[in-house]
């Protein structure tokens, strides 16, 4: 499980840092490149 750190998740205005979102995106992209289809 991978999650993006956020604040105020259950409110109408959720807040996050774009750099955190970009970091998770890069992490998932690198992970999927390394996983072989077995």
MMTF fields as JSON, N, C-alpha, C and O atoms, coordinates in Angstrom:
{
  "mmtfVersion": "1.0.0",
  "mmtfProducer": "UNKNOWN",
  "numBonds": 151,
  "numAtoms": 152,
  "numGroups": 38,
  "numChains": 1,
  "numModels": 1,
  "chainsPerModel": [1],
  "groupsPerChain": [38],
  "chainIdList": ["A"],
  "bondAtomList": [4, 2, 8, 6, 12, 10, 16, 14, 20, 18, 24, 22, 28, 26, 32, 30, 36, 34, 40, 38, 44, 42, 48, 46, 52, 50, 56, 54, 60, 58, 64, 62, 68, 66, 72, 70, 76, 74, 80, 78, 84, 82, 88, 86, 92, 90, 96, 94, 100, 98, 104, 102, 108, 106, 112, 110, 116, 114, 120, 118, 124, 122, 128, 126, 132, 130, 136, 134, 140, 138, 144, 142, 148, 146],
  "bondOrderList": [1, 1, 1, 1, 1, 1, 1, 1, 1, 1, 1, 1, 1, 1, 1, 1, 1, 1, 1, 1, 1, 1, 1, 1, 1, 1, 1, 1, 1, 1, 1, 1, 1, 1, 1, 1, 1],
  "groupList": [{"groupName": "UNK", "atomNameList": ["N", "CA", "C", "O"], "elementList": ["N", "C", "C", "O"], "formalChargeList": [0, 0, 0, 0], "bondAtomList": [1, 0, 2, 1, 3, 2], "bondOrderList": [1, 1, 2], "singleLetterCode": "X", "chemCompType": "L-PEPTIDE LINKING"}],
  "groupTypeList": [0, 0, 0, 0, 0, 0, 0, 0, 0, 0, 0, 0, 0, 0, 0, 0, 0, 0, 0, 0, 0, 0, 0, 0, 0, 0, 0, 0, 0, 0, 0, 0, 0, 0, 0, 0, 0, 0],
  "groupIdList": [1, 2, 3, 4, 5, 6, 7, 8, 9, 10, 11, 12, 13, 14, 15, 16, 17, 18, 19, 20, 21, 22, 23, 24, 25, 26, 27, 28, 29, 30, 31, 32, 33, 34, 35, 36, 37, 38],
  "secStructList": [7, 7, 7, 7, 7, 3, 3, 7, 6, 6, 1, 1, 1, 7, 3, 3, 7, 2, 2, 2, 2, 2, 2, 2, 2, 2, 2, 2, 2, 2, 2, 2, 2, 2, 7, 7, 7, 7],
  "xCoordList": [0.837, 0.0, 0.893, 1.85, 0.566, 1.264, 0.218, -0.858, 0.527, -0.427, 0.286, 1.496, -0.492, 0.009, -0.35, -1.514, 0.63, 0.316, -0.601, -0.301, -1.704, -2.668, -3.152, -2.907, -3.833, -4.472, -5.939, -6.308, -6.749, -8.182, -8.871, -9.64, -8.585, -9.077, -10.6, -11.162, -11.267, -12.724, -13.445, -14.603, -12.769, -13.409, -13.586, -12.994, -14.376, -14.557, -13.277, -13.166, -12.31, -11.07, -9.869, -9.268, -9.535, -8.361, -7.103, -7.096, -6.037, -4.808, -3.653, -3.54, -2.789, -1.584, -0.49, -0.75, 0.733, 1.857, 2.034, 2.068, 2.145, 2.32, 3.615, 3.679, 4.64, 5.903, 5.727, 6.383, 4.854, 4.559, 3.854, 4.18, 2.904, 2.181, 3.124, 3.055, 3.996, 4.968, 5.924, 6.288, 6.329, 7.223, 6.584, 7.231, 5.322, 4.611, 4.445, 4.577, 4.161, 4.021, 5.32, 5.303, 6.449, 7.751, 8.064, 8.577, 7.758, 7.99, 7.22, 7.776, 5.95, 5.142, 5.62, 5.593, 6.053, 6.567, 7.834, 7.977, 8.748, 9.971, 9.666, 10.275, 8.739, 8.368, 7.798, 8.172, 6.902, 6.288, 7.293, 7.126, 8.328, 9.379, 10.208, 10.701, 10.364, 11.2, 10.469, 11.108, 9.165, 8.395, 8.307, 7.913, 8.675, 8.568, 7.232, 6.761, 6.629, 5.328, 5.498, 5.758, 5.356, 5.468, 4.117, 4.022],
  "yCoordList": [-1.161, 0.0, 1.238, 1.333, 2.16, 3.442, 4.527, 4.464, 5.503, 6.592, 7.933, 8.036, 8.937, 10.308, 11.006, 11.0, 11.607, 12.326, 13.523, 14.366, 13.572, 14.659, 15.161, 14.546, 16.273, 16.83, 17.081, 17.323, 17.021, 17.316, 16.388, 16.841, 15.089, 14.108, 14.069, 13.922, 14.193, 14.06, 15.404, 15.515, 16.402, 17.704, 17.983, 17.29, 18.969, 19.298, 19.787, 19.736, 20.261, 20.804, 20.031, 20.404, 18.963, 18.177, 18.922, 19.571, 18.827, 19.569, 18.586, 17.637, 18.823, 18.023, 18.865, 19.914, 18.393, 19.049, 18.412, 17.187, 19.228, 18.686, 17.89, 16.919, 18.284, 17.538, 16.13, 15.197, 15.959, 14.624, 13.776, 12.603, 14.366, 13.652, 13.258, 12.138, 14.168, 13.869, 12.762, 11.903, 12.78, 11.749, 10.373, 9.393, 10.291, 9.01, 8.538, 7.347, 9.458, 9.107, 8.532, 7.519, 9.171, 8.67, 7.317, 6.426, 7.157, 5.888, 4.753, 3.684, 4.986, 3.953, 3.662, 2.511, 4.681, 4.469, 3.621, 2.694, 3.926, 3.133, 1.705, 0.761, 1.544, 0.21, -0.624, -1.785, -0.043, -0.806, -1.139, -2.145, -0.329, -0.648, -1.844, -2.61, -2.008, -3.074, -4.402, -5.452, -4.369, -5.593, -6.368, -5.824, -7.63, -8.457, -9.197, -9.609, -9.365, -10.057, -11.567, -12.264, -12.066, -13.512, -14.137, -15.344],
  "zCoordList": [0.0, 0.0, 0.0, 0.767, -0.856, -0.923, -0.747, -1.341, 0.053, 0.249, 0.155, 0.352, -0.147, -0.228, 1.075, 1.476, 1.742, 2.974, 2.686, 1.841, 3.399, 3.221, 4.574, 5.612, 4.536, 5.73, 5.408, 4.259, 6.427, 6.314, 5.304, 4.456, 5.407, 4.442, 4.378, 3.293, 5.496, 5.521, 5.454, 5.858, 4.951, 4.785, 3.292, 2.465, 2.941, 1.52, 0.842, -0.383, 1.632, 1.068, 1.598, 2.605, 0.911, 1.3, 0.859, -0.186, 1.66, 1.388, 1.256, 2.033, 0.259, 0.115, -0.509, -1.099, -0.37, -1.035, -2.398, -2.515, -3.424, -4.762, -4.869, -5.623, -4.132, -4.178, -3.606, -4.069, -2.612, -2.087, -3.146, -3.327, -3.83, -4.876, -6.01, -6.515, -6.407, -7.461, -7.027, -7.83, -5.765, -5.252, -5.275, -5.644, -4.884, -4.909, -6.352, -6.637, -7.248, -8.66, -9.206, -9.905, -8.893, -9.345, -8.726, -9.403, -7.443, -6.759, -7.431, -7.681, -7.72, -8.365, -9.784, -10.219, -10.503, -11.858, -11.826, -12.624, -10.919, -10.804, -10.378, -10.882, -9.465, -9.003, -10.146, -10.312, -10.931, -12.015, -13.11, -13.799, -13.29, -14.258, -13.801, -14.63, -12.497, -11.945, -11.782, -11.7, -11.734, -11.507, -12.821, -13.853, -12.764, -13.968, -13.957, -12.897, -15.115, -15.174, -15.025, -16.007, -13.82, -13.566, -13.378, -13.155]
}
